Amino acid sequence: MDDNAMVAETEEIDWGENRAEDGKNINKTDTLSSNVHAGLPDPITDPVTRSLVKGDYLYFHYGCDGQDDRGWGCGYRTVQTMASWLRRNCFPLTGKREAPPSLPEMQQALVTAGDKPGSFSRSRGWIGTFEASLVLDIYYDVPCKLVHVRGGGAELERVAVQELHRHFEKHGSPVMMGGDRDNSSKGVLGVCTGDAGSHLLVADPHYYGGPLGRTELQERGWVSWRRVSSLDQSSFYNLCLPQTANR
């Protein structure tokens, strides 16, 4: 385990019951890795522009609290990563810090807000960037900017890359990214642009298993730079960008 691990009991996380993968109970000595992008080399030499997340956050992923959410929980995990950043960087740290909301709590909040029917609570229904914006507003009173990009490739380069550079320079928080054909939620932690195009720094919430340090997460590709042109050319994409400058 790297030295970037944070003891989870300080987060008062509801650890659930059993991890389905290995049958072992999760207890409060388990850890979540923090700032998992740190130390990752730039994807290109001499980038023209490079903008990264600012401040501390935790990396949330499938099953990290004992709930097996494989196949539907990636959006919630990205929201939890974003929420952990908000708790560390936008609010007073007096007393015990609140944990990011659990998956059932987020679902119930969306039902209470009228966005989802009652049957959504305790379901395996997934969420996208719009629901993420509602959850962050409900729990943290932080509004989000939603950006729709009509297609991959050149459209992502033209619209999303510039939005992300502006966001990280002004606000500094992690961003949620999702789409239609490419409907896997991604946490975006940075953007790097060179003469031949741009790369996104992605924290992939789809990892399932025991705690890993940042070095192993990077080596396994769960935290990596991804060329914008490698994303699905036929998918539209949405970005959820927390507007935190006034906090």
N, C-alpha and C positions, 0 to 999 in steps of 0.2 A: 504493500500500500504506500502510495506517495505521501509526502508531507502536506498535501493539499486537502486531506480528508478532514471533514468537520464532524464532530460527534453528534449524532442525530438527536440524542436526548435533549440537547439544548433547543431543539425545534419543537418539542412536544408533539412529534408526529404520531398519528394513529397508525401503528405498525401492522394492524390486521392480525391474521392468524398464521397461515402457513404459506410458504412459497411452494407453488406446485412443481417447480422444476426439480428440486432436490429433497422436498419433504421436510426441510428443517425450519424450525420456528425462527422468525425474525425477532430480535430483541433490541432494546434501546442502546446497545453498544455498537450496532451496525452504523455504518457511516455513508454519507453522500459526499461525492467529490465536489470541490469548489473550483471555480475559475478554470474550467477544464480546457480552455483554449491556450492557456499560458504556456509559453515555450514552443509553440508550434511555429515552424519556420514559414515565412511568406511563400506563397505558391509560385512567385516569379521574382526574378532579380530586378532591382531598380524600378519598383512600381511607381506609376505616376501619382496615384492617390491611394491611401490606405486608411480606413476608418474602422475602429474597433469599439466593442462594448467597453464601458468605463465602470469601475466599481466591482463589487463582489456579488456572486450568485452561487446557487447550488445547481447541480445537474440532476434533474429528475428523469426517470425512465420507467419503462414497463416493469411492473411488479415491485418497485422499490419500497412500497409500503405494505407489501404482503398481499395486495389485491392483484389477481391475475387479470390484467386488462389487455392482453395481447390481441391485436386485431381491431381494437376500437378505442383505446385510451391515449393514443399519441397526442391528440390535441390537448387533453387535460394535463398531460405531463409537461408539455411546452408551457402551458399557462402557469403551472407550479414553478417552473424555472424562472419565468418572468416575475411571478409574485415574490419569489425569494430575493430577487434583485431589488424590488420595490421596498421590501422590509429592511434591507440593509443600507439602502442609499437614499431613501426619500422620507423616512420617518424617524422620530426620536428613538433612540435605542435604550431608553430607560426601562427598567423592569424586564420581565420576560418578553421576548419577541414572539409574536404569534406565528404559528406555522402556516404555510400556504394552505388554502382550503383543500379538503380531500375531494376525491371524485364524487362521492355521494353528496357532499355539501354543495359542490358546484352544480350538480344536477338539480338539487332542491332549490337552489337560488334561482335558476332559470325557470323552474316551474312557478315559484312564488312571483317572479317578475312578469309572468304571463307570456314568456317567450316559448315555453314548451308545455304540452299537456301533462296531467298528473302521472300518466303512465311512463313518462320519461325518467322519473325518479327511480333510482336503483335499477336502471336498465343498462343495456350495453350500447346505448345510443351515443354516437360520436358527436363531437363539436368541431366547428370551424372557426375562422377568424372573427366572424360577427359575434358568435357566442362568447369567444374569448374576451372581446371588448366589453361585453356586458358584465362578465364575471369580474374583470379588473375594476370596472366602474362601481359595481355593487360592493365589493370587499375593500377597495382602497381609494375610492373616490378619484380615480385617475381616468380621464377620458382617453380614448385611443383614436388615432387616425387610421381609417381603412383605405387602402389603395388597391384598386382592381387593375390588373394587367391582362390585356386581352389574349396574349399568347406568349409562348416561350421565345427563345432565340433573340432576334433583334429587338423585339418589343420589351423583353426583360432588360436588355442592355440599355435601351433608351429611357425607360420609365423607372423600373425598380432600382437599378443601380444608383441613379442619382438621388432617388428618395432615401435609399439606405445610407449613402454618404452623408446627406443632410441630417438624417435622424441620429446617427452615431455621434456626429460632431455637436449637435445641439442637445440631445436628450441622453444618449449613452446607454439605453436599456436594451436587453435582448428583444428580438422581434419574432413574431410568429408568421410563418409562411405556409400556405396550403393552396390546393387547386382542385380541378375537377378530374381530369384523367390522371394527373399526378396528385392524388388526394392524401398522400402521407404528410402529416404535419412535420414541419422542420423548425427548429430554433435557429435563428440567424444571429450570429455574434459579431459579424464584421463583413467588410467588403474590400476587395483589393483590385484596383484597376491598372492595367498596363496598356501598352500600345496595341497588343493583340487581343484585348478583351478583358473581362472581369471574372473574378472568382468570389464566391460567397463562403464565409466561414460558418459551417453548419454543425449544430449540436443535435444529433439524431436521437430522439427519445425511444427508438424501437429496441434498444438493448434490453435483454431480459436475463437476469442472473444476479449473482452476488456483487457486492461493492467492488468497483475497480478504481484505481488511481488514475490520474490524468494521463500519465505516460502510456499505460496500457489502453486506455480509451482511444488515445490518438493512434497508437500502433494498430489497433483493430479497426480503425476507420469510423468509429462512432462520433468522433470529433475530427472534422477534416475540412480542407478547402475543396470546393467543388466548382468547376468551371461553369459559368452561366450557360454556355452553349451546350453543355452536357445534359441539361434539364429537358424535360419533355417539350418538344417544339409545338405539339398540338394541344397542350393543356393551357387553360388560363390559370393565373395565379392571383392570390389575394395576400396582402400584407396587413398585419395588425401592429401598429407602432404606438406604444404608450407615450402620451404627451406629458412629460415629467418636468419640464424646465422650470415651472413655477413652484415645484415642490422642493 
